Amino acid sequence: MITEGSVMKSTVVAPLLNAVLPGAGLWYLGETKIAVANFLLACIVTAVAALSGSEHIHWFLLAVGAGSAGWAHAVARSMLDT
């Protein structure tokens, strides 16, 4: 939520950070609880994919990064709209 005196956060930087490290973009936006949840969820999904023995683990990593980036973008846009 944008309040008087708050700093505008970028809707471009947040998704990029989240694509590289899930949760980082949400942390940048000040959503620390959601950031930790995003990071833990990404770790769990990645661990399950790795333990499944899939030879296509890179697709799981791409999906986690893209999903995390989308989540950060949605949060950043909702902050702008309010």
C-alpha positions as CSV (number, residue, x, y, z in Angstrom):
1,M,0.0,0.0,0.0
2,I,1.4,3.4,-0.9
3,T,1.2,6.0,1.8
4,E,2.3,9.5,2.1
5,G,6.0,9.7,2.3
6,S,6.5,6.1,1.1
7,V,9.0,5.3,-1.7
8,M,7.6,4.0,-5.0
9,K,8.9,0.6,-5.8
10,S,9.5,-0.5,-9.4
11,T,7.1,-2.9,-11.1
12,V,10.1,-4.0,-13.3
13,V,12.7,-4.5,-10.6
14,A,10.5,-6.6,-8.3
15,P,9.7,-9.3,-10.9
16,L,13.3,-9.4,-12.0
17,L,14.6,-9.9,-8.5
18,N,11.9,-12.6,-7.9
19,A,12.9,-14.4,-11.1
20,V,16.5,-14.6,-10.0
21,L,15.8,-15.5,-6.3
22,P,12.2,-16.3,-5.4
23,G,11.1,-13.9,-2.7
24,A,13.7,-11.3,-3.3
25,G,11.3,-9.0,-5.3
26,L,8.6,-9.4,-2.7
27,W,11.1,-8.5,0.0
28,Y,12.1,-5.4,-2.1
29,L,8.4,-4.4,-2.1
30,G,8.3,-4.7,1.7
31,E,6.2,-7.9,1.8
32,T,8.5,-9.9,4.0
33,K,6.0,-12.6,5.1
34,I,4.9,-13.3,1.5
35,A,8.6,-13.2,0.4
36,V,9.5,-15.9,3.0
37,A,6.5,-18.0,1.9
38,N,7.4,-17.6,-1.8
39,F,11.0,-18.6,-1.1
40,L,10.0,-21.7,1.0
41,L,7.4,-22.8,-1.6
42,A,10.1,-22.4,-4.4
43,C,12.5,-24.5,-2.4
44,I,9.9,-27.2,-1.7
45,V,8.9,-27.4,-5.4
46,T,12.5,-27.5,-6.5
47,A,13.4,-30.2,-3.9
48,V,10.5,-32.4,-5.0
49,A,11.4,-32.0,-8.6
50,A,15.1,-32.8,-7.9
51,L,14.2,-35.9,-5.8
52,S,11.8,-37.2,-8.4
53,G,14.8,-37.9,-10.6
54,S,13.4,-35.9,-13.5
55,E,15.9,-35.2,-16.3
56,H,14.0,-32.0,-17.0
57,I,14.7,-30.2,-13.8
58,H,15.5,-27.0,-15.7
59,W,11.8,-26.7,-16.7
60,F,10.8,-26.8,-13.0
61,L,13.3,-24.1,-12.2
62,L,12.1,-22.0,-15.1
63,A,8.5,-22.4,-14.0
64,V,9.4,-21.5,-10.4
65,G,11.2,-18.4,-11.6
66,A,8.4,-17.3,-13.9
67,G,5.7,-17.9,-11.3
68,S,7.7,-16.0,-8.7
69,A,8.2,-13.1,-11.1
70,G,4.5,-13.0,-11.9
71,W,3.6,-13.0,-8.2
72,A,5.9,-10.1,-7.5
73,H,4.6,-8.2,-10.5
74,A,1.0,-8.7,-9.4
75,V,1.9,-7.5,-5.9
76,A,3.7,-4.4,-7.3
77,R,0.8,-3.5,-9.6
78,S,-1.7,-3.9,-6.7
79,M,0.4,-1.5,-4.6
80,L,0.3,1.1,-7.5
81,D,-3.5,0.7,-7.8
82,T,-4.2,1.5,-4.1
